[in-house]
Amino acid sequence: NYGLIDGIKDGWLAQIKGFRIKTDTDISQVSKTAGDFNLGELAEAVNTDKRNKIIVQTYSDLCLGEQALAFTVNIEHTIALYEMFKQAGIKVAYATGETPKEERKEIVDNFRKKEIQVLVNCLLFTEGVDIPEIEVILMARPTSSGILYNQAVGRSTRKTPTKQEATIIDFVDNTKRQSLKTVISLIGRNNDMG
């Protein structure tokens, strides 16, 4: 096994700078399905104007102008977050599994050309996609799956001549009985750190 952290330590992948942004969204009652959160319940809990505004404001405050890939829970969450970015005047696009392949390719091409700053997606770009231009991951989709989290974070760790560091922003919701995967858990530290 040669994991993400090994690749970073050995200099093959970009260093990671992580931020944990706490929200007051309560996901403690969201049930689990197949080892991760039930998507319907999770979407209902996290797809709120208040939480989506926090995501947009955080991007604006920490990395405005950088190429960001946002992961959401479902199509409705994708569109709601897209609309919030659009209202803020940020160049944004979205893609889901329902987006036709040609349109998806055009969106990615525009993202690569920096005509789009934020690309919002619903688990479409977790694996099998190489977009080195991604500088920021916005984890708007809480997960307790280490595999899913590593795949999402991994989209930003491709080095380029101008990018040696990736920014990961976790939006951490209130939970008592659930274990969330974040940058802290990625590097093997206690996930309950403040």
N, C-alpha and C positions, 0 to 999 in steps of 0.2 A: 504494500500500500504506500502510495506517495500522495499525501494529501495537500490541501490548499496551504496550510501553514508551512509544510515542508518546502513547497514551491516558493513561498514568500521568503523564508529563511535563507534558501539557497540562491535567491536573487533572480529567479525565473519569472516571478510574478510581482506585481506592484505591491508596495507596502499598503497597509490599511490604516486609515484614520477613522475612528468610530465615534458616533454620538448616540446617546440614548435620550430620547425626548419623551418624557412622561406625559401621558394624557390622563384624564379622569374617566375615560371610557371603561366600563366594567364588563369584562369578559369571563368573570369567574363562574358564571352559570352556563357558559357555552359547552355543550357536550363534545365528546370525542367520537370520531368515526375513522376506522382504519388507521389509528395511531396519530391522527391530527385533528384539528378542530372541525366540527361539522360546519361545512361552508355556508349553508343557509342561515344557521344561527349566528355564525361569525359575521356574515355580511350585515345582518340586521343590527348587530351590536356596534360595528365599527363604521358603517357607512352613514355618517352623520355630518351635517354642515359644520358643526363645531370642530370635529376631529379633522375633517378634510381641510378646513381653514388653517389648522395648526400645521399640517403637512406643507401647504403652500407657503405659509409664513416662514416656516423653518428653512425651506429651500431658498426663499428670498433673503433671509438673514445670513445663512451660512455659505451658500454656494451659487448665488444668482449668476447666470450666464454659463455655468458649467453644464456639461452633457449628463443628464440624469435619466435613469431608468427607474420607474416606479412600479412596484408590484402591488396588485390589489387582490381582493377576494373573489369577485365575480364581475360579470359584465356591467351590472348596474353600478357597482362601486367604481369600476373603471371610468364609466361615462361621467359619473358625479364628480370624481376627482379631476378628470379632464376639464369639465366645465368650470371648476373652481380655479384651476390654473389659467384658463382662457380669460376668465373675468378679471384676473390679476394682471393681464397684459403680458403673460409669459408665452413664448412660442411653444406650443404643445400639440401633440397628436396622441392618438391612442390606437391600439390594436388588440384584438382578441382572437380566439379561435374562429369566430364568425367572419373576421375580416378576410375578404378574398386575397389569395396569394399575391396577385399582381399589385394590389393596393398596399398590401403589407410590405412588399419589396420596395415600392415607391416611398413609403413612410420611413423605412430603414435607410434608404439612400439619402433622403432629406435630412434625417438625423445625423448621418455621417458627414454631410456637407454643412452641418451646424445651422441649417435652416429651421431646425426644431431643437429646442433646448431640453424639453422634458418629453419623454416617451412613456406613456402610461399603458401598462399591459396587465392582462389577467393570466398569469402563469404561462404565457406564450413563449417567453424568452428565457426559460430557466436552463435549458440545455440544448446542445447542438447548434448554438448560434454564436458566432464570433464577431462581436462589435467592439473592437478595441477602443473606440472613441468614448465609451461609457466611462465617466469620471466619478459618478455618484450613484449609489443605490438608495432609493427611498423605500424602505420596507414598511409599506402601509398595510401589509397583510401579515398579521401575527401568525406564527407557526410554532408548533412544538416538534416539528420534524427537522432533525439535524441535516438530513440529506437534502431536503428542499431548501433549507436556509443556505447551506454551502453552495448549492447550485446557483441560487440567486446572487449571492455575494460574488461568486466566481465570475459572473458576467463582467465585473468591473476590474478584475485583477490583471487583464492583459496589458502589458507594458507597450508604450509607444515612445518614440524619441522625445515627445513633449510631456509624457505622463509616466511618472514613477510612483505615484501614490493615488489610491482610490479612497473615496469617502463613503462610509456606510452610515446611514441614519436609520436607527431603529425607533419606531414609534411604539412605546411600551405602555400597554394598558393595564388597568388594575386587575389583578388576578390573585386568588388565594390558593386554589387547588390545581392550577395549571402550571406547567413548566414552559416558558417561552424560550425560543432560541434567539440569541442576539450576538453581537460582536463579543460580548463577555464570554458566552458559552463557546464560541468559536475558538477562542484562544485558551480555553480550558480553565477559566476562573469561575468562581461562584456567581451564579446568575442573579443572586439577590442583592448584589452590590447596588448602592444608591446611585 
